[in-house]
Amino acid sequence: LDKKVKDYMVKDAVTIRPDDSIVDAQTLLYKHNFFQLPVVDERGMLVGILGRGDVFRYVIEKEMPSLEESEFKSFIATNYDHMIDWEKRFDFEFPTLFRIFKRHDVNHVLDVGSWTGQYSIGLAKEGMMVTGIDDTPQLINFSKSKASKLPDNIKKKVNFELCDKEFK
């Protein structure tokens, strides 16, 4: 702990400029598996930090209102899983969840608003019997397609169903 930051810092960091496109930023974030990207001006001075969440928020706030609902759902089905580091999220959330599940003898879970089904599948891989529901046919079909590729012992633990929008 007595070491200096300068001994460990990256000296030739991957950066982006303020006028570069969101698509360029997104490409760099995923190409290098970064969660954040320094934004530098023409002199190389730090002017900000752009994170994956910032890109996702931009897309949701700026681009999604102009898309039809079906295009939005297709976008989510295609891109959402790439925006989330599921292993990191599971490592962070599952220990607490499973302590609660164990305390209350829970072995069946209803995942309301299951989106791409990845969370439901993660729970099933940990032994839970899971039903994921969503009101979007595209997302349910996407989730079912993912589940169909799972090993049989996990596939039988997860089910996806379309629910009525009034349910939500």
C-alpha positions in Angstrom: 0.0 0.0 0.0 3.0 2.3 0.2 3.5 2.1 -3.6 2.9 5.2 -5.7 0.1 5.4 -8.3 2.6 6.4 -11.0 4.1 2.9 -10.7 0.9 1.3 -11.7 -1.0 3.7 -13.9 -1.5 3.3 -17.6 0.6 5.8 -19.4 -0.8 5.4 -23.0 -4.5 5.3 -22.1 -7.1 4.7 -24.8 -9.1 7.9 -25.0 -11.7 9.6 -27.1 -12.4 13.2 -28.1 -15.5 15.2 -27.2 -16.5 15.5 -30.9 -16.2 11.8 -31.6 -19.4 9.9 -32.1 -21.2 7.8 -29.5 -20.8 4.8 -31.9 -17.0 5.3 -31.8 -17.1 5.5 -28.0 -19.2 2.4 -27.7 -16.9 0.6 -30.0 -13.8 1.4 -27.9 -15.6 0.6 -24.7 -16.5 -2.9 -25.9 -13.3 -3.6 -27.9 -11.2 -3.0 -24.8 -13.8 -4.3 -22.3 -13.7 -0.9 -20.6 -16.5 0.4 -18.3 -15.3 4.0 -18.6 -13.3 6.0 -21.2 -11.3 9.2 -20.6 -12.4 12.1 -22.9 -9.6 14.4 -23.8 -9.3 17.6 -25.7 -7.0 18.4 -28.6 -4.1 19.0 -26.2 -4.7 15.7 -24.5 -6.1 17.2 -21.4 -8.8 15.3 -19.6 -12.2 17.0 -20.0 -14.5 14.2 -18.8 -15.2 10.5 -18.4 -17.7 8.5 -20.5 -19.1 5.3 -19.1 -21.2 2.4 -20.6 -24.1 3.7 -18.6 -23.7 7.1 -20.2 -23.9 5.6 -23.6 -26.9 3.5 -22.7 -28.6 6.5 -21.2 -27.9 8.6 -24.3 -29.5 5.9 -26.5 -32.5 5.6 -24.2 -33.1 9.3 -23.9 -32.1 10.6 -27.3 -32.6 7.8 -29.8 -35.4 5.6 -28.4 -38.2 8.1 -28.5 -37.8 8.3 -32.3 -38.0 4.5 -32.7 -41.2 2.6 -32.9 -41.9 0.4 -29.9 -41.1 -2.8 -31.8 -37.8 -1.4 -33.0 -37.0 -0.4 -29.4 -37.7 -3.9 -28.2 -35.6 -5.4 -30.9 -32.8 -3.0 -29.9 -33.0 -4.1 -26.3 -33.1 -7.8 -27.3 -30.0 -7.4 -29.5 -27.9 -5.0 -27.3 -28.9 -5.1 -23.6 -26.9 -8.2 -22.7 -23.8 -6.6 -24.2 -24.3 -3.5 -22.0 -24.3 -5.4 -18.8 -21.4 -7.4 -17.3 -23.6 -10.2 -16.1 -20.9 -12.1 -14.3 -19.9 -9.1 -12.3 -23.6 -8.3 -11.5 -24.3 -11.9 -10.4 -21.1 -11.9 -8.3 -22.3 -8.8 -6.6 -26.1 -9.5 -6.2 -26.4 -13.3 -5.9 -24.7 -13.8 -2.5 -27.2 -11.5 -0.8 -30.2 -12.9 -2.7 -29.2 -16.5 -2.0 -28.8 -15.8 1.7 -32.3 -14.4 1.7 -33.6 -17.3 -0.4 -32.0 -19.8 2.0 -33.3 -18.1 5.1 -36.9 -18.2 3.7 -36.5 -21.6 2.0 -37.1 -20.1 -1.5 -36.6 -22.3 -4.5 -39.1 -20.8 -7.0 -38.6 -17.3 -8.4 -40.9 -15.1 -10.5 -38.8 -12.6 -12.5 -41.2 -9.8 -13.4 -40.1 -7.8 -16.4 -37.5 -10.4 -17.4 -36.3 -8.5 -20.5 -33.7 -10.6 -22.2 -34.0 -13.4 -19.7 -30.4 -13.4 -18.7 -31.1 -12.8 -15.0 -33.6 -15.6 -15.0 -31.1 -17.9 -16.6 -28.5 -16.9 -14.1 -30.8 -17.8 -11.3 -31.7 -21.2 -12.9 -28.0 -22.0 -13.3 -27.7 -21.5 -9.5 -30.5 -24.1 -9.0 -33.6 -21.9 -8.7 -36.8 -22.8 -10.6 -37.6 -19.5 -12.4 -40.4 -18.2 -14.5 -39.6 -15.0 -16.3 -42.5 -12.8 -17.5 -42.6 -9.8 -19.8 -45.2 -8.0 -21.8 -43.1 -7.9 -25.0 -43.4 -10.8 -27.4 -40.0 -10.0 -29.0 -38.2 -10.2 -25.6 -40.0 -13.4 -24.5 -39.1 -15.0 -27.9 -35.5 -13.9 -27.5 -35.4 -15.3 -23.9 -37.0 -18.6 -25.0 -34.4 -18.9 -27.8 -31.6 -18.4 -25.3 -33.1 -20.9 -22.9 -33.5 -23.5 -25.7 -29.7 -23.6 -26.1 -29.0 -24.3 -22.4 -28.1 -27.8 -21.1 -31.2 -29.9 -20.3 -30.6 -29.7 -16.5 -30.8 -25.9 -16.6 -33.3 -25.6 -19.4 -35.9 -27.5 -17.3 -35.5 -24.9 -14.5 -36.4 -21.8 -16.5 -39.5 -20.8 -18.3 -40.6 -17.6 -20.0 -44.1 -16.5 -20.5 -45.8 -13.5 -22.1 -48.0 -11.5 -19.6 -50.8 -9.1 -20.2 -49.7 -5.4 -20.2 -52.4 -4.8 -17.6 -50.5 -7.1 -15.2 -47.8 -4.5 -14.8 
